[in-house]
Amino acid sequence: MSGMFRTPRQLPHWETMLGDVPASPSHVAKHLGLSARTIARYTAAGQAPRPVVLALFWETRWGISTAETTAENAMNEMQRWTLGAIFAALAALTVITKMLA
């Protein structure tokens, strides 16, 4: 992953991802806006177009883990920034308090 796009470079195989999603192929097809026949055709070929694979990826445990990890890292970074700002403000108030005393 790099830049503004968060799409993974390496993806699990189509069949591996289908097996990881706790839904029938017909439910997966409906979720992706495809027909069950299209899903069957992709499965028979052992691959699907990259946009379809990416859409399915985010529904697998690996996609969910990636999204949750990214969100948690962003939250931790925001907390560090917030604490830094609070400590800087506290230090400035301490200096002002000493100057006024």
KOLVEX-837541 format. One record per residue: residue in three letters; x, y, z of N, C-alpha, C in turn. Coordinates in steps of 0.1 Angstrom, whole numbers, padded with zeros to 4 digits, always signed. Example, Ala and Ser with C-alpha at 12.3 -4.5 7.8 and 13.67 -1.06 7.14 Angstrom:
KOLVEX-837541
Ala+0132-0057+0078+0123-0045+0078+0132-0033+0078;Ser+0128-0022+0071+0137-0011+0071+0129+0000+0079;
***
This chain:
KOLVEX-837541
Met+0008-0012+0000+0000+0000+0000+0009+0012+0000;Ser+0005+0022-0008+0012+0035-0008+0004+0046-0013;Gly+0008+0058-0009+0001+0070-0014-0013+0071-0009;Met-0022+0077-0017-0036+0079-0012-0044+0067-0014;Phe-0040+0057-0022-0048+0045-0025-0045+0035-0014;Arg-0054+0028-0009-0053+0018+0002-0055+0004-0003;Thr-0054+0002-0016-0057-0011-0022-0044-0020-0020;Pro-0046-0032-0015-0034-0041-0014-0029-0045-0027;Arg-0016-0046-0028-0009-0051-0040-0011-0066-0042;Gln-0010-0073-0031-0011-0088-0032-0025-0091-0026;Leu-0032-0100-0033-0045-0104-0028-0045-0120-0028;Pro-0053-0125-0018-0055-0140-0019-0062-0144-0032;His-0060-0157-0035-0067-0162-0047-0082-0161-0045;Trp-0089-0160-0057-0103-0159-0057-0110-0169-0049;Glu-0107-0182-0051-0113-0193-0044-0111-0192-0029;Thr-0099-0188-0025-0095-0187-0011-0104-0176-0005;Met-0106-0165-0011-0115-0155-0006-0130-0159-0005;Leu-0134-0166-0016-0148-0171-0016-0150-0180-0004;Gly-0140-0188-0001-0141-0198+0010-0141-0191+0024;Asp-0135-0179+0024-0134-0172+0037-0146-0164+0040;Val-0154-0160+0030-0166-0152+0033-0177-0162+0037;Pro-0183-0159+0049-0194-0168+0054-0207-0166+0047;Ala-0207-0168+0034-0220-0166+0026-0219-0175+0014;Ser-0230-0179+0009-0231-0187-0003-0227-0179-0015;Pro-0223-0186-0026-0219-0179-0038-0230-0170-0043;Ser-0243-0174-0042-0254-0166-0046-0255-0153-0038;His-0252-0154-0025-0253-0142-0017-0241-0133-0020;Val-0230-0139-0023-0218-0131-0027-0221-0124-0040;Ala-0227-0131-0049-0231-0125-0062-0240-0113-0060;Lys-0250-0115-0052-0260-0104-0049-0253-0092-0043;His-0244-0095-0033-0237-0084-0026-0228-0076-0036;Leu-0222-0083-0046-0213-0077-0055-0221-0071-0067;Gly-0234-0073-0068-0241-0068-0079-0239-0077-0092;Leu-0236-0089-0090-0234-0099-0101-0244-0110-0101;Ser-0244-0118-0111-0253-0129-0111-0245-0141-0105;Ala-0253-0151-0101-0247-0163-0095-0239-0170-0107;Arg-0244-0169-0119-0237-0175-0130-0223-0169-0133;Thr-0223-0156-0131-0210-0149-0132-0200-0153-0122;Ile-0204-0155-0109-0196-0160-0099-0191-0174-0102;Ala-0200-0182-0107-0196-0196-0111-0186-0196-0122;Arg-0188-0187-0131-0178-0186-0143-0164-0181-0137;Tyr-0164-0171-0128-0151-0167-0122-0145-0178-0115;Thr-0153-0186-0107-0148-0197-0099-0142-0208-0108;Ala-0149-0211-0119-0144-0221-0129-0131-0217-0135;Ala-0129-0204-0137-0117-0198-0143-0106-0197-0133;Gly-0110-0197-0120-0100-0195-0109-0096-0181-0107;Gln-0103-0172-0113-0099-0158-0112-0111-0149-0116;Ala-0111-0136-0111-0121-0127-0114-0114-0113-0118;Pro-0121-0104-0124-0115-0091-0126-0111-0084-0113;Arg-0100-0077-0114-0094-0071-0102-0104-0063-0094;Pro-0113-0055-0100-0123-0047-0092-0132-0056-0084;Val-0136-0067-0089-0144-0077-0082-0137-0083-0071;Val-0124-0087-0074-0116-0093-0063-0114-0083-0052;Leu-0111-0071-0055-0109-0061-0045-0122-0059-0036;Ala-0133-0059-0043-0146-0057-0036-0148-0069-0026;Leu-0145-0081-0031-0147-0092-0022-0136-0093-0011;Phe-0124-0088-0014-0113-0088-0004-0118-0081+0009;Trp-0124-0069+0008-0128-0062+0020-0138-0069+0028;Glu-0144-0079+0023-0154-0087+0031-0148-0100+0038;Thr-0135-0102+0035-0128-0114+0040-0122-0110+0054;Arg-0117-0119+0061-0110-0116+0074-0098-0108+0072;Trp-0091-0109+0060-0079-0102+0057-0082-0087+0054;Gly-0093-0085+0047-0097-0071+0044-0103-0064+0056;Ile-0110-0071+0064-0116-0066+0077-0104-0062+0086;Ser-0094-0071+0087-0083-0069+0096-0075-0057+0091;Thr-0073-0055+0078-0066-0044+0072-0073-0031+0075;Ala-0086-0031+0074-0094-0019+0076-0094-0015+0091;Glu-0095-0025+0100-0095-0023+0114-0081-0018+0119;Thr-0071-0024+0113-0057-0020+0117-0054-0006+0113;Thr-0058-0002+0101-0056+0011+0096-0064+0021+0104;Ala-0076+0018+0108-0084+0027+0117-0078+0028+0130;Glu-0073+0017+0136-0067+0018+0149-0054+0026+0149;Asn-0046+0024+0138-0033+0032+0137-0036+0047+0136;Ala-0046+0050+0128-0050+0064+0127-0055+0070+0140;Met-0062+0062+0148-0067+0067+0161-0055+0069+0170;Asn-0046+0059+0170-0034+0061+0179-0026+0073+0175;Glu-0024+0076+0162-0017+0087+0158-0024+0100+0162;Met-0037+0100+0161-0045+0112+0166-0044+0114+0181;Gln-0044+0103+0188-0043+0104+0203-0029+0110+0206;Arg-0018+0105+0200-0005+0110+0202-0004+0125+0199;Trp-0010+0129+0188-0010+0143+0184-0017+0151+0195;Thr-0029+0147+0199-0037+0154+0208-0030+0155+0222;Leu-0024+0144+0226-0016+0145+0239-0005+0155+0238;Gly+0002+0155+0226+0013+0165+0224+0008+0179+0225;Ala-0004+0181+0219-0009+0195+0219-0013+0199+0233;Ile-0019+0189+0241-0023+0192+0255-0011+0195+0263;Phe+0000+0187+0262+0012+0190+0270+0018+0203+0266;Ala+0018+0207+0253+0024+0219+0249+0016+0231+0255;Ala+0002+0230+0255-0006+0240+0261-0004+0241+0276;Leu-0002+0230+0282+0000+0229+0297+0014+0236+0300;Ala+0024+0233+0292+0037+0240+0294+0036+0255+0292;Ala+0028+0259+0282+0027+0274+0280+0019+0280+0291;Leu+0009+0273+0296+0002+0279+0308+0011+0279+0320;Thr+0019+0269+0322+0028+0269+0333+0038+0282+0332;Val+0043+0285+0321+0052+0296+0319+0044+0309+0322;Ile+0032+0310+0317+0024+0322+0319+0021+0324+0333;Thr+0018+0313+0340+0014+0313+0354+0026+0318+0363;Lys+0038+0313+0359+0050+0318+0366+0053+0332+0363;Met+0050+0337+0351+0053+0351+0348+0043+0360+0355;Leu+0031+0356+0358+0021+0364+0365+0023+0363+0380;Ala+0030+0353+0385+0031+0352+0399+0041+0361+0405;
***
